[in-house]
Amino acid sequence: MPDEVNIDELLELESEEERSRKIQGLLKSCRNPTEDFVQELLAKLRGLHKQPGLRQPSPSDEGSLSPLQDQTRTAPP
């Protein structure tokens, strides 16, 4: 099983058939039946749209907080 599935990458594909092939390719080493999972994921993708402007945090972003987050984190209870 893959550790994660990139939903934005799936949403960029043109058709549900392409999405299905991509998901099945990710799950090719899975020993359990995958058809139900693939169909459920495709159904959920139908209602989604790629979110512009969102990005994955880079490893260098880990542990760094914005000033507001830092204030919230260090504020006394």
PDB file of N, H, CA, C and O in Angstrom:
ATOM      1  N   MET A   1       0.843  -1.188   0.000  1.00  0.00           N
ATOM      2  CA  MET A   1       0.000   0.000   0.000  1.00  0.00           C
ATOM      3  C   MET A   1       0.882   1.243   0.000  1.00  0.00           C
ATOM      4  O   MET A   1       1.893   1.289   0.701  1.00  0.00           O
ATOM      5  N   PRO A   2       0.506   2.242  -0.778  1.00  0.00           N
ATOM      6  CA  PRO A   2       1.267   3.495  -0.734  1.00  0.00           C
ATOM      7  C   PRO A   2       1.010   4.207   0.592  1.00  0.00           C
ATOM      8  O   PRO A   2      -0.047   4.053   1.203  1.00  0.00           O
ATOM      9  N   ASP A   3       1.994   4.983   1.019  1.00  0.00           N
ATOM     10  H   ASP A   3       2.853   5.108   0.522  1.00  0.00           H
ATOM     11  CA  ASP A   3       1.830   5.746   2.257  1.00  0.00           C
ATOM     12  C   ASP A   3       0.769   6.820   2.101  1.00  0.00           C
ATOM     13  O   ASP A   3       0.045   7.136   3.045  1.00  0.00           O
ATOM     14  N   GLU A   4       0.684   7.381   0.893  1.00  0.00           N
ATOM     15  H   GLU A   4       1.272   7.125   0.126  1.00  0.00           H
ATOM     16  CA  GLU A   4      -0.302   8.430   0.653  1.00  0.00           C
ATOM     17  C   GLU A   4      -0.667   8.464  -0.822  1.00  0.00           C
ATOM     18  O   GLU A   4       0.061   7.954  -1.674  1.00  0.00           O
ATOM     19  N   VAL A   5      -1.802   9.071  -1.101  1.00  0.00           N
ATOM     20  H   VAL A   5      -2.393   9.485  -0.408  1.00  0.00           H
ATOM     21  CA  VAL A   5      -2.269   9.279  -2.469  1.00  0.00           C
ATOM     22  C   VAL A   5      -2.401  10.779  -2.652  1.00  0.00           C
ATOM     23  O   VAL A   5      -3.074  11.441  -1.863  1.00  0.00           O
ATOM     24  N   ASN A   6      -1.772  11.319  -3.674  1.00  0.00           N
ATOM     25  H   ASN A   6      -1.226  10.781  -4.315  1.00  0.00           H
ATOM     26  CA  ASN A   6      -1.823  12.756  -3.927  1.00  0.00           C
ATOM     27  C   ASN A   6      -3.144  13.088  -4.626  1.00  0.00           C
ATOM     28  O   ASN A   6      -3.296  12.854  -5.825  1.00  0.00           O
ATOM     29  N   ILE A   7      -4.082  13.627  -3.877  1.00  0.00           N
ATOM     30  H   ILE A   7      -3.959  13.818  -2.903  1.00  0.00           H
ATOM     31  CA  ILE A   7      -5.415  13.932  -4.397  1.00  0.00           C
ATOM     32  C   ILE A   7      -5.348  14.997  -5.489  1.00  0.00           C
ATOM     33  O   ILE A   7      -6.031  14.881  -6.506  1.00  0.00           O
ATOM     34  N   ASP A   8      -4.525  16.042  -5.289  1.00  0.00           N
ATOM     35  H   ASP A   8      -3.969  16.136  -4.463  1.00  0.00           H
ATOM     36  CA  ASP A   8      -4.405  17.087  -6.310  1.00  0.00           C
ATOM     37  C   ASP A   8      -3.915  16.505  -7.633  1.00  0.00           C
ATOM     38  O   ASP A   8      -4.372  16.910  -8.702  1.00  0.00           O
ATOM     39  N   GLU A   9      -2.994  15.562  -7.559  1.00  0.00           N
ATOM     40  H   GLU A   9      -2.622  15.233  -6.690  1.00  0.00           H
ATOM     41  CA  GLU A   9      -2.493  14.923  -8.779  1.00  0.00           C
ATOM     42  C   GLU A   9      -3.616  14.166  -9.483  1.00  0.00           C
ATOM     43  O   GLU A   9      -3.712  14.192 -10.710  1.00  0.00           O
ATOM     44  N   LEU A  10      -4.458  13.498  -8.715  1.00  0.00           N
ATOM     45  H   LEU A  10      -4.381  13.476  -7.718  1.00  0.00           H
ATOM     46  CA  LEU A  10      -5.600  12.793  -9.316  1.00  0.00           C
ATOM     47  C   LEU A  10      -6.592  13.768  -9.933  1.00  0.00           C
ATOM     48  O   LEU A  10      -7.144  13.499 -11.000  1.00  0.00           O
ATOM     49  N   LEU A  11      -6.823  14.899  -9.271  1.00  0.00           N
ATOM     50  H   LEU A  11      -6.374  15.118  -8.404  1.00  0.00           H
ATOM     51  CA  LEU A  11      -7.773  15.883  -9.783  1.00  0.00           C
ATOM     52  C   LEU A  11      -7.283  16.538 -11.077  1.00  0.00           C
ATOM     53  O   LEU A  11      -8.087  17.017 -11.876  1.00  0.00           O
ATOM     54  N   GLU A  12      -5.979  16.558 -11.278  1.00  0.00           N
ATOM     55  H   GLU A  12      -5.325  16.170 -10.629  1.00  0.00           H
ATOM     56  CA  GLU A  12      -5.427  17.150 -12.497  1.00  0.00           C
ATOM     57  C   GLU A  12      -5.642  16.268 -13.721  1.00  0.00           C
ATOM     58  O   GLU A  12      -5.568  16.751 -14.851  1.00  0.00           O
ATOM     59  N   LEU A  13      -5.907  14.986 -13.511  1.00  0.00           N
ATOM     60  H   LEU A  13      -5.968  14.593 -12.593  1.00  0.00           H
ATOM     61  CA  LEU A  13      -6.123  14.081 -14.633  1.00  0.00           C
ATOM     62  C   LEU A  13      -7.447  14.422 -15.321  1.00  0.00           C
ATOM     63  O   LEU A  13      -8.391  14.890 -14.684  1.00  0.00           O
ATOM     64  N   GLU A  14      -7.497  14.180 -16.620  1.00  0.00           N
ATOM     65  H   GLU A  14      -6.730  13.800 -17.137  1.00  0.00           H
ATOM     66  CA  GLU A  14      -8.637  14.599 -17.436  1.00  0.00           C
ATOM     67  C   GLU A  14      -9.914  13.805 -17.199  1.00  0.00           C
ATOM     68  O   GLU A  14     -11.007  14.369 -17.239  1.00  0.00           O
ATOM     69  N   SER A  15      -9.789  12.509 -16.953  1.00  0.00           N
ATOM     70  H   SER A  15      -8.901  12.051 -16.920  1.00  0.00           H
ATOM     71  CA  SER A  15     -11.001  11.695 -16.876  1.00  0.00           C
ATOM     72  C   SER A  15     -10.975  10.768 -15.674  1.00  0.00           C
ATOM     73  O   SER A  15      -9.930  10.525 -15.071  1.00  0.00           O
ATOM     74  N   GLU A  16     -12.145  10.262 -15.345  1.00  0.00           N
ATOM     75  H   GLU A  16     -12.994  10.459 -15.835  1.00  0.00           H
ATOM     76  CA  GLU A  16     -12.258   9.305 -14.253  1.00  0.00           C
ATOM     77  C   GLU A  16     -11.525   8.016 -14.598  1.00  0.00           C
ATOM     78  O   GLU A  16     -10.987   7.346 -13.717  1.00  0.00           O
ATOM     79  N   GLU A  17     -11.504   7.675 -15.869  1.00  0.00           N
ATOM     80  H   GLU A  17     -11.941   8.220 -16.586  1.00  0.00           H
ATOM     81  CA  GLU A  17     -10.789   6.478 -16.308  1.00  0.00           C
ATOM     82  C   GLU A  17      -9.283   6.615 -16.032  1.00  0.00           C
ATOM     83  O   GLU A  17      -8.647   5.666 -15.575  1.00  0.00           O
ATOM     84  N   GLU A  18      -8.723   7.789 -16.309  1.00  0.00           N
ATOM     85  H   GLU A  18      -9.240   8.561 -16.680  1.00  0.00           H
ATOM     86  CA  GLU A  18      -7.306   8.033 -16.013  1.00  0.00           C
ATOM     87  C   GLU A  18      -7.060   7.969 -14.507  1.00  0.00           C
ATOM     88  O   GLU A  18      -6.062   7.406 -14.059  1.00  0.00           O
ATOM     89  N   ARG A  19      -7.962   8.540 -13.742  1.00  0.00           N
ATOM     90  H   ARG A  19      -8.774   8.997 -14.106  1.00  0.00           H
ATOM     91  CA  ARG A  19      -7.831   8.500 -12.281  1.00  0.00           C
ATOM     92  C   ARG A  19      -7.849   7.060 -11.776  1.00  0.00           C
ATOM     93  O   ARG A  19      -7.047   6.679 -10.924  1.00  0.00           O
ATOM     94  N   SER A  20      -8.772   6.271 -12.313  1.00  0.00           N
ATOM     95  H   SER A  20      -9.423   6.581 -13.006  1.00  0.00           H
ATOM     96  CA  SER A  20      -8.889   4.880 -11.924  1.00  0.00           C
ATOM     97  C   SER A  20      -7.596   4.122 -12.230  1.00  0.00           C
ATOM     98  O   SER A  20      -7.111   3.357 -11.396  1.00  0.00           O
ATOM     99  N   ARG A  21      -7.042   4.332 -13.421  1.00  0.00           N
ATOM    100  H   ARG A  21      -7.436   4.953 -14.098  1.00  0.00           H
ATOM    101  CA  ARG A  21      -5.780   3.662 -13.789  1.00  0.00           C
ATOM    102  C   ARG A  21      -4.649   4.072 -12.856  1.00  0.00           C
ATOM    103  O   ARG A  21      -3.848   3.235 -12.437  1.00  0.00           O
ATOM    104  N   LYS A  22      -4.584   5.361 -12.530  1.00  0.00           N
ATOM    105  H   LYS A  22      -5.234   6.041 -12.870  1.00  0.00           H
ATOM    106  CA  LYS A  22      -3.534   5.868 -11.645  1.00  0.00           C
ATOM    107  C   LYS A  22      -3.656   5.228 -10.256  1.00  0.00           C
ATOM    108  O   LYS A  22      -2.660   4.770  -9.695  1.00  0.00           O
ATOM    109  N   ILE A  23      -4.857   5.195  -9.711  1.00  0.00           N
ATOM    110  H   ILE A  23      -5.666   5.567 -10.167  1.00  0.00           H
ATOM    111  CA  ILE A  23      -5.079   4.611  -8.387  1.00  0.00           C
ATOM    112  C   ILE A  23      -4.738   3.122  -8.406  1.00  0.00           C
ATOM    113  O   ILE A  23      -4.070   2.625  -7.500  1.00  0.00           O
ATOM    114  N   GLN A  24      -5.193   2.420  -9.426  1.00  0.00           N
ATOM    115  H   GLN A  24      -5.736   2.825 -10.161  1.00  0.00           H
ATOM    116  CA  GLN A  24      -4.904   0.992  -9.530  1.00  0.00           C
ATOM    117  C   GLN A  24      -3.407   0.743  -9.637  1.00  0.00           C
ATOM    118  O   GLN A  24      -2.901  -0.243  -9.102  1.00  0.00           O
ATOM    119  N   GLY A  25      -2.696   1.633 -10.325  1.00  0.00           N
ATOM    120  H   GLY A  25      -3.108   2.434 -10.760  1.00  0.00           H
ATOM    121  CA  GLY A  25      -1.242   1.512 -10.413  1.00  0.00           C
ATOM    122  C   GLY A  25      -0.585   1.676  -9.056  1.00  0.00           C
ATOM    123  O   GLY A  25       0.378   0.978  -8.741  1.00  0.00           O
ATOM    124  N   LEU A  26      -1.100   2.598  -8.246  1.00  0.00           N
ATOM    125  H   LEU A  26      -1.883   3.166  -8.501  1.00  0.00           H
ATOM    126  CA  LEU A  26      -0.570   2.804  -6.900  1.00  0.00           C
ATOM    127  C   LEU A  26      -0.824   1.600  -6.002  1.00  0.00           C
ATOM    128  O   LEU A  26      -0.059   1.327  -5.077  1.00  0.00           O
ATOM    129  N   LEU A  27      -1.904   0.887  -6.286  1.00  0.00           N
ATOM    130  H   LEU A  27      -2.526   1.109  -7.038  1.00  0.00           H
ATOM    131  CA  LEU A  27      -2.304  -0.234  -5.431  1.00  0.00           C
ATOM    132  C   LEU A  27      -1.907  -1.593  -5.997  1.00  0.00           C
ATOM    133  O   LEU A  27      -2.335  -2.624  -5.477  1.00  0.00           O
ATOM    134  N   LYS A  28      -1.090  -1.611  -7.062  1.00  0.00           N
ATOM    135  H   LYS A  28      -0.743  -0.773  -7.484  1.00  0.00           H
ATOM    136  CA  LYS A  28      -0.786  -2.870  -7.745  1.00  0.00           C
ATOM    137  C   LYS A  28      -0.141  -3.915  -6.841  1.00  0.00           C
ATOM    138  O   LYS A  28      -0.299  -5.113  -7.077  1.00  0.00           O
ATOM    139  N   SER A  29       0.578  -3.485  -5.818  1.00  0.00           N
ATOM    140  H   SER A  29       0.707  -2.512  -5.626  1.00  0.00           H
ATOM    141  CA  SER A  29       1.224  -4.458  -4.930  1.00  0.00           C
ATOM    142  C   SER A  29       0.328  -4.885  -3.769  1.00  0.00           C
ATOM    143  O   SER A  29       0.722  -5.721  -2.956  1.00  0.00           O
ATOM    144  N   CYS A  30      -0.856  -4.325  -3.688  1.00  0.00           N
ATOM    145  H   CYS A  30      -1.176  -3.646  -4.348  1.00  0.00           H
ATOM    146  CA  CYS A  30      -1.784  -4.663  -2.610  1.00  0.00           C
ATOM    147  C   CYS A  30      -2.359  -6.058  -2.860  1.00  0.00           C
ATOM    148  O   CYS A  30      -2.812  -6.368  -3.961  1.00  0.00           O
ATOM    149  N   ARG A  31      -2.332  -6.880  -1.831  1.00  0.00           N
ATOM    150  H   ARG A  31      -1.964  -6.627  -0.936  1.00  0.00           H
ATOM    151  CA  ARG A  31      -2.821  -8.257  -1.964  1.00  0.00           C
ATOM    152  C   ARG A  31      -4.335  -8.353  -1.794  1.00  0.00           C
ATOM    153  O   ARG A  31      -4.949  -9.316  -2.251  1.00  0.00           O
ATOM    154  N   ASN A  32      -4.928  -7.382  -1.152  1.00  0.00           N
ATOM    155  H   ASN A  32      -4.429  -6.599  -0.780  1.00  0.00           H
ATOM    156  CA  ASN A  32      -6.373  -7.396  -0.927  1.00  0.00           C
ATOM    157  C   ASN A  32      -7.099  -6.842  -2.154  1.00  0.00           C
ATOM    158  O   ASN A  32      -6.502  -6.118  -2.950  1.00  0.00           O
ATOM    159  N   PRO A  33      -8.381  -7.177  -2.310  1.00  0.00           N
ATOM    160  CA  PRO A  33      -9.154  -6.598  -3.415  1.00  0.00           C
ATOM    161  C   PRO A  33      -9.203  -5.073  -3.272  1.00  0.00           C
ATOM    162  O   PRO A  33      -9.385  -4.554  -2.170  1.00  0.00           O
ATOM    163  N   THR A  34      -9.040  -4.368  -4.377  1.00  0.00           N
ATOM    164  H   THR A  34      -8.892  -4.789  -5.271  1.00  0.00           H
ATOM    165  CA  THR A  34      -8.979  -2.904  -4.333  1.00  0.00           C
ATOM    166  C   THR A  34     -10.141  -2.228  -5.050  1.00  0.00           C
ATOM    167  O   THR A  34     -10.297  -1.011  -4.948  1.00  0.00           O
ATOM    168  N   GLU A  35     -10.946  -2.975  -5.761  1.00  0.00           N
ATOM    169  H   GLU A  35     -10.819  -3.963  -5.845  1.00  0.00           H
ATOM    170  CA  GLU A  35     -11.983  -2.369  -6.600  1.00  0.00           C
ATOM    171  C   GLU A  35     -12.949  -1.494  -5.801  1.00  0.00           C
ATOM    172  O   GLU A  35     -13.275  -0.386  -6.225  1.00  0.00           O
ATOM    173  N   ASP A  36     -13.406  -1.984  -4.652  1.00  0.00           N
ATOM    174  H   ASP A  36     -13.141  -2.885  -4.307  1.00  0.00           H
ATOM    175  CA  ASP A  36     -14.334  -1.184  -3.842  1.00  0.00           C
ATOM    176  C   ASP A  36     -13.681   0.119  -3.380  1.00  0.00           C
ATOM    177  O   ASP A  36     -14.306   1.179  -3.410  1.00  0.00           O
ATOM    178  N   PHE A  37     -12.420   0.030  -2.954  1.00  0.00           N
ATOM    179  H   PHE A  37     -11.912  -0.831  -2.929  1.00  0.00           H
ATOM    180  CA  PHE A  37     -11.700   1.228  -2.520  1.00  0.00           C
ATOM    181  C   PHE A  37     -11.574   2.222  -3.665  1.00  0.00           C
ATOM    182  O   PHE A  37     -11.820   3.414  -3.484  1.00  0.00           O
ATOM    183  N   VAL A  38     -11.189   1.733  -4.847  1.00  0.00           N
ATOM    184  H   VAL A  38     -10.990   0.765  -4.993  1.00  0.00           H
ATOM    185  CA  VAL A  38     -11.015   2.606  -6.010  1.00  0.00           C
ATOM    186  C   VAL A  38     -12.331   3.290  -6.346  1.00  0.00           C
ATOM    187  O   VAL A  38     -12.354   4.498  -6.584  1.00  0.00           O
ATOM    188  N   GLN A  39     -13.417   2.544  -6.369  1.00  0.00           N
ATOM    189  H   GLN A  39     -13.398   1.563  -6.176  1.00  0.00           H
ATOM    190  CA  GLN A  39     -14.725   3.125  -6.713  1.00  0.00           C
ATOM    191  C   GLN A  39     -15.170   4.150  -5.675  1.00  0.00           C
ATOM    192  O   GLN A  39     -15.736   5.184  -6.033  1.00  0.00           O
ATOM    193  N   GLU A  40     -14.924   3.879  -4.402  1.00  0.00           N
ATOM    194  H   GLU A  40     -14.464   3.040  -4.111  1.00  0.00           H
ATOM    195  CA  GLU A  40     -15.302   4.829  -3.353  1.00  0.00           C
ATOM    196  C   GLU A  40     -14.478   6.112  -3.450  1.00  0.00           C
ATOM    197  O   GLU A  40     -15.010   7.211  -3.297  1.00  0.00           O
ATOM    198  N   LEU A  41     -13.188   5.967  -3.704  1.00  0.00           N
ATOM    199  H   LEU A  41     -12.756   5.074  -3.829  1.00  0.00           H
ATOM    200  CA  LEU A  41     -12.330   7.139  -3.846  1.00  0.00           C
ATOM    201  C   LEU A  41     -12.739   7.966  -5.064  1.00  0.00           C
ATOM    202  O   LEU A  41     -12.787   9.193  -4.983  1.00  0.00           O
ATOM    203  N   LEU A  42     -13.031   7.322  -6.181  1.00  0.00           N
ATOM    204  H   LEU A  42     -12.991   6.325  -6.247  1.00  0.00           H
ATOM    205  CA  LEU A  42     -13.471   8.045  -7.380  1.00  0.00           C
ATOM    206  C   LEU A  42     -14.778   8.795  -7.110  1.00  0.00           C
ATOM    207  O   LEU A  42     -14.951   9.922  -7.574  1.00  0.00           O
ATOM    208  N   ALA A  43     -15.685   8.185  -6.374  1.00  0.00           N
ATOM    209  H   ALA A  43     -15.544   7.269  -5.997  1.00  0.00           H
ATOM    210  CA  ALA A  43     -16.952   8.848  -6.044  1.00  0.00           C
ATOM    211  C   ALA A  43     -16.703  10.097  -5.204  1.00  0.00           C
ATOM    212  O   ALA A  43     -17.351  11.123  -5.411  1.00  0.00           O
ATOM    213  N   LYS A  44     -15.775  10.017  -4.268  1.00  0.00           N
ATOM    214  H   LYS A  44     -15.249   9.183  -4.100  1.00  0.00           H
ATOM    215  CA  LYS A  44     -15.468  11.177  -3.433  1.00  0.00           C
ATOM    216  C   LYS A  44     -14.756  12.260  -4.234  1.00  0.00           C
ATOM    217  O   LYS A  44     -14.946  13.448  -3.972  1.00  0.00           O
ATOM    218  N   LEU A  45     -13.941  11.865  -5.205  1.00  0.00           N
ATOM    219  H   LEU A  45     -13.787  10.900  -5.417  1.00  0.00           H
ATOM    220  CA  LEU A  45     -13.234  12.846  -6.031  1.00  0.00           C
ATOM    221  C   LEU A  45     -14.188  13.635  -6.920  1.00  0.00           C
ATOM    222  O   LEU A  45     -13.887  14.770  -7.289  1.00  0.00           O
ATOM    223  N   ARG A  46     -15.323  13.058  -7.267  1.00  0.00           N
ATOM    224  H   ARG A  46     -15.567  12.135  -6.968  1.00  0.00           H
ATOM    225  CA  ARG A  46     -16.281  13.746  -8.140  1.00  0.00           C
ATOM    226  C   ARG A  46     -16.730  15.076  -7.550  1.00  0.00           C
ATOM    227  O   ARG A  46     -17.024  16.010  -8.296  1.00  0.00           O
ATOM    228  N   GLY A  47     -16.790  15.179  -6.250  1.00  0.00           N
ATOM    229  H   GLY A  47     -16.551  14.421  -5.644  1.00  0.00           H
ATOM    230  CA  GLY A  47     -17.259  16.399  -5.612  1.00  0.00           C
ATOM    231  C   GLY A  47     -16.150  17.380  -5.270  1.00  0.00           C
ATOM    232  O   GLY A  47     -16.414  18.433  -4.689  1.00  0.00           O
ATOM    233  N   LEU A  48     -14.915  17.049  -5.622  1.00  0.00           N
ATOM    234  H   LEU A  48     -14.701  16.194  -6.094  1.00  0.00           H
ATOM    235  CA  LEU A  48     -13.792  17.915  -5.272  1.00  0.00           C
ATOM    236  C   LEU A  48     -13.248  18.651  -6.478  1.00  0.00           C
ATOM    237  O   LEU A  48     -13.407  18.214  -7.618  1.00  0.00           O
ATOM    238  N   HIS A  49     -12.606  19.768  -6.210  1.00  0.00           N
ATOM    239  H   HIS A  49     -12.477  20.122  -5.284  1.00  0.00           H
ATOM    240  CA  HIS A  49     -11.897  20.527  -7.223  1.00  0.00           C
ATOM    241  C   HIS A  49     -10.524  20.847  -6.669  1.00  0.00           C
ATOM    242  O   HIS A  49     -10.363  21.021  -5.461  1.00  0.00           O
ATOM    243  N   LYS A  50      -9.554  20.923  -7.524  1.00  0.00           N
ATOM    244  H   LYS A  50      -9.684  20.781  -8.505  1.00  0.00           H
ATOM    245  CA  LYS A  50      -8.204  21.249  -7.075  1.00  0.00           C
ATOM    246  C   LYS A  50      -8.213  22.621  -6.419  1.00  0.00           C
ATOM    247  O   LYS A  50      -8.818  23.564  -6.928  1.00  0.00           O
ATOM    248  N   GLN A  51      -7.543  22.716  -5.297  1.00  0.00           N
ATOM    249  H   GLN A  51      -7.051  21.949  -4.884  1.00  0.00           H
ATOM    250  CA  GLN A  51      -7.482  23.964  -4.554  1.00  0.00           C
ATOM    251  C   GLN A  51      -6.303  24.793  -5.028  1.00  0.00           C
ATOM    252  O   GLN A  51      -5.158  24.403  -4.796  1.00  0.00           O
ATOM    253  N   PRO A  52      -6.537  25.928  -5.685  1.00  0.00           N
ATOM    254  CA  PRO A  52      -5.420  26.764  -6.114  1.00  0.00           C
ATOM    255  C   PRO A  52      -4.761  27.431  -4.918  1.00  0.00           C
ATOM    256  O   PRO A  52      -5.428  27.802  -3.952  1.00  0.00           O
ATOM    257  N   GLY A  53      -3.469  27.575  -4.992  1.00  0.00           N
ATOM    258  H   GLY A  53      -2.927  27.274  -5.776  1.00  0.00           H
ATOM    259  CA  GLY A  53      -2.755  28.310  -3.965  1.00  0.00           C
ATOM    260  C   GLY A  53      -2.375  27.493  -2.750  1.00  0.00           C
ATOM    261  O   GLY A  53      -1.611  27.972  -1.912  1.00  0.00           O
ATOM    262  N   LEU A  54      -2.881  26.277  -2.622  1.00  0.00           N
ATOM    263  H   LEU A  54      -3.502  25.888  -3.303  1.00  0.00           H
ATOM    264  CA  LEU A  54      -2.474  25.442  -1.502  1.00  0.00           C
ATOM    265  C   LEU A  54      -1.204  24.718  -1.887  1.00  0.00           C
ATOM    266  O   LEU A  54      -1.028  24.305  -3.034  1.00  0.00           O
ATOM    267  N   ARG A  55      -0.329  24.568  -0.923  1.00  0.00           N
ATOM    268  H   ARG A  55      -0.471  24.903   0.008  1.00  0.00           H
ATOM    269  CA  ARG A  55       0.904  23.856  -1.217  1.00  0.00           C
ATOM    270  C   ARG A  55       1.229  22.935  -0.058  1.00  0.00           C
ATOM    271  O   ARG A  55       0.796  23.140   1.075  1.00  0.00           O
ATOM    272  N   GLN A  56       2.000  21.923  -0.378  1.00  0.00           N
ATOM    273  H   GLN A  56       2.353  21.757  -1.299  1.00  0.00           H
ATOM    274  CA  GLN A  56       2.484  21.027   0.658  1.00  0.00           C
ATOM    275  C   GLN A  56       3.542  21.754   1.466  1.00  0.00           C
ATOM    276  O   GLN A  56       4.389  22.428   0.879  1.00  0.00           O
ATOM    277  N   PRO A  57       3.532  21.649   2.775  1.00  0.00           N
ATOM    278  CA  PRO A  57       4.607  22.270   3.549  1.00  0.00           C
ATOM    279  C   PRO A  57       5.923  21.564   3.253  1.00  0.00           C
ATOM    280  O   PRO A  57       5.968  20.338   3.150  1.00  0.00           O
ATOM    281  N   SER A  58       6.969  22.325   3.121  1.00  0.00           N
ATOM    282  H   SER A  58       6.932  23.321   3.206  1.00  0.00           H
ATOM    283  CA  SER A  58       8.271  21.726   2.875  1.00  0.00           C
ATOM    284  C   SER A  58       8.849  21.264   4.198  1.00  0.00           C
ATOM    285  O   SER A  58       8.446  21.746   5.257  1.00  0.00           O
ATOM    286  N   PRO A  59       9.796  20.327   4.145  1.00  0.00           N
ATOM    287  CA  PRO A  59      10.405  19.855   5.397  1.00  0.00           C
ATOM    288  C   PRO A  59      11.027  20.994   6.201  1.00  0.00           C
ATOM    289  O   PRO A  59      11.092  20.916   7.428  1.00  0.00           O
ATOM    290  N   SER A  60      11.482  22.047   5.530  1.00  0.00           N
ATOM    291  H   SER A  60      11.429  22.110   4.534  1.00  0.00           H
ATOM    292  CA  SER A  60      12.080  23.163   6.261  1.00  0.00           C
ATOM    293  C   SER A  60      11.028  23.974   7.004  1.00  0.00           C
ATOM    294  O   SER A  60      11.365  24.721   7.923  1.00  0.00           O
ATOM    295  N   ASP A  61       9.745  23.841   6.621  1.00  0.00           N
ATOM    296  H   ASP A  61       9.471  23.234   5.875  1.00  0.00           H
ATOM    297  CA  ASP A  61       8.664  24.541   7.323  1.00  0.00           C
ATOM    298  C   ASP A  61       8.315  23.870   8.646  1.00  0.00           C
ATOM    299  O   ASP A  61       7.715  24.497   9.519  1.00  0.00           O
ATOM    300  N   GLU A  62       8.688  22.595   8.801  1.00  0.00           N
ATOM    301  H   GLU A  62       9.176  22.087   8.092  1.00  0.00           H
ATOM    302  CA  GLU A  62       8.352  21.854  10.011  1.00  0.00           C
ATOM    303  C   GLU A  62       8.940  22.554  11.231  1.00  0.00           C
ATOM    304  O   GLU A  62      10.108  22.944  11.231  1.00  0.00           O
ATOM    305  N   GLY A  63       8.149  22.704  12.235  1.00  0.00           N
ATOM    306  H   GLY A  63       7.201  22.387  12.235  1.00  0.00           H
ATOM    307  CA  GLY A  63       8.627  23.288  13.471  1.00  0.00           C
ATOM    308  C   GLY A  63       8.642  24.799  13.486  1.00  0.00           C
ATOM    309  O   GLY A  63       8.806  25.401  14.547  1.00  0.00           O
ATOM    310  N   SER A  64       8.474  25.433  12.323  1.00  0.00           N
ATOM    311  H   SER A  64       8.341  24.944  11.461  1.00  0.00           H
ATOM    312  CA  SER A  64       8.464  26.891  12.334  1.00  0.00           C
ATOM    313  C   SER A  64       7.017  27.363  12.396  1.00  0.00           C
ATOM    314  O   SER A  64       6.151  26.835  11.698  1.00  0.00           O
ATOM    315  N   LEU A  65       6.769  28.335  13.214  1.00  0.00           N
ATOM    316  H   LEU A  65       7.472  28.764  13.781  1.00  0.00           H
ATOM    317  CA  LEU A  65       5.430  28.871  13.392  1.00  0.00           C
ATOM    318  C   LEU A  65       5.400  30.322  12.972  1.00  0.00           C
ATOM    319  O   LEU A  65       6.403  31.031  13.058  1.00  0.00           O
ATOM    320  N   SER A  66       4.247  30.754  12.520  1.00  0.00           N
ATOM    321  H   SER A  66       3.433  30.178  12.450  1.00  0.00           H
ATOM    322  CA  SER A  66       4.084  32.176  12.247  1.00  0.00           C
ATOM    323  C   SER A  66       4.084  32.901  13.586  1.00  0.00           C
ATOM    324  O   SER A  66       3.853  32.274  14.620  1.00  0.00           O
ATOM    325  N   PRO A  67       4.336  34.202  13.593  1.00  0.00           N
ATOM    326  CA  PRO A  67       4.303  34.930  14.875  1.00  0.00           C
ATOM    327  C   PRO A  67       2.996  34.747  15.627  1.00  0.00           C
ATOM    328  O   PRO A  67       3.009  34.616  16.851  1.00  0.00           O
ATOM    329  N   LEU A  68       1.865  34.733  14.926  1.00  0.00           N
ATOM    330  H   LEU A  68       1.854  34.839  13.932  1.00  0.00           H
ATOM    331  CA  LEU A  68       0.573  34.558  15.589  1.00  0.00           C
ATOM    332  C   LEU A  68       0.473  33.167  16.201  1.00  0.00           C
ATOM    333  O   LEU A  68       0.035  33.021  17.342  1.00  0.00           O
ATOM    334  N   GLN A  69       0.880  32.135  15.443  1.00  0.00           N
ATOM    335  H   GLN A  69       1.236  32.254  14.516  1.00  0.00           H
ATOM    336  CA  GLN A  69       0.843  30.784  15.974  1.00  0.00           C
ATOM    337  C   GLN A  69       1.759  30.661  17.177  1.00  0.00           C
ATOM    338  O   GLN A  69       1.419  30.006  18.162  1.00  0.00           O
ATOM    339  N   ASP A  70       2.928  31.294  17.094  1.00  0.00           N
ATOM    340  H   ASP A  70       3.204  31.826  16.293  1.00  0.00           H
ATOM    341  CA  ASP A  70       3.885  31.219  18.178  1.00  0.00           C
ATOM    342  C   ASP A  70       3.301  31.862  19.437  1.00  0.00           C
ATOM    343  O   ASP A  70       3.466  31.322  20.531  1.00  0.00           O
ATOM    344  N   GLN A  71       2.620  33.008  19.303  1.00  0.00           N
ATOM    345  H   GLN A  71       2.486  33.447  18.414  1.00  0.00           H
ATOM    346  CA  GLN A  71       1.997  33.675  20.442  1.00  0.00           C
ATOM    347  C   GLN A  71       0.933  32.779  21.064  1.00  0.00           C
ATOM    348  O   GLN A  71       0.835  32.668  22.286  1.00  0.00           O
ATOM    349  N   THR A  72       0.150  32.149  20.218  1.00  0.00           N
ATOM    350  H   THR A  72       0.230  32.239  19.225  1.00  0.00           H
ATOM    351  CA  THR A  72      -0.918  31.274  20.705  1.00  0.00           C
ATOM    352  C   THR A  72      -0.325  30.087  21.453  1.00  0.00           C
ATOM    353  O   THR A  72      -0.828  29.673  22.497  1.00  0.00           O
ATOM    354  N   ARG A  73       0.732  29.564  20.905  1.00  0.00           N
ATOM    355  H   ARG A  73       1.141  29.901  20.057  1.00  0.00           H
ATOM    356  CA  ARG A  73       1.359  28.385  21.514  1.00  0.00           C
ATOM    357  C   ARG A  73       2.023  28.718  22.849  1.00  0.00           C
ATOM    358  O   ARG A  73       2.017  27.897  23.766  1.00  0.00           O
ATOM    359  N   THR A  74       2.585  29.897  22.962  1.00  0.00           N
ATOM    360  H   THR A  74       2.589  30.565  22.217  1.00  0.00           H
ATOM    361  CA  THR A  74       3.327  30.235  24.180  1.00  0.00           C
ATOM    362  C   THR A  74       2.520  31.070  25.172  1.00  0.00           C
ATOM    363  O   THR A  74       3.009  31.399  26.253  1.00  0.00           O
ATOM    364  N   ALA A  75       1.289  31.410  24.807  1.00  0.00           N
ATOM    365  H   ALA A  75       0.892  31.143  23.929  1.00  0.00           H
ATOM    366  CA  ALA A  75       0.458  32.229  25.706  1.00  0.00           C
ATOM    367  C   ALA A  75       0.090  31.413  26.949  1.00  0.00           C
ATOM    368  O   ALA A  75      -0.181  30.216  26.849  1.00  0.00           O
ATOM    369  N   PRO A  76       0.082  32.052  28.104  1.00  0.00           N
ATOM    370  CA  PRO A  76      -0.314  31.315  29.312  1.00  0.00           C
ATOM    371  C   PRO A  76      -1.776  30.911  29.244  1.00  0.00           C
ATOM    372  O   PRO A  76      -2.576  31.605  28.617  1.00  0.00           O
ATOM    373  N   PRO A  77      -2.140  29.810  29.872  1.00  0.00           N
ATOM    374  CA  PRO A  77      -3.537  29.319  29.798  1.00  0.00           C
ATOM    375  C   PRO A  77      -4.529  30.214  30.489  1.00  0.00           C
ATOM    376  O   PRO A  77      -5.724  29.919  30.500  1.00  0.00           O
TER     377      PRO A  77
END
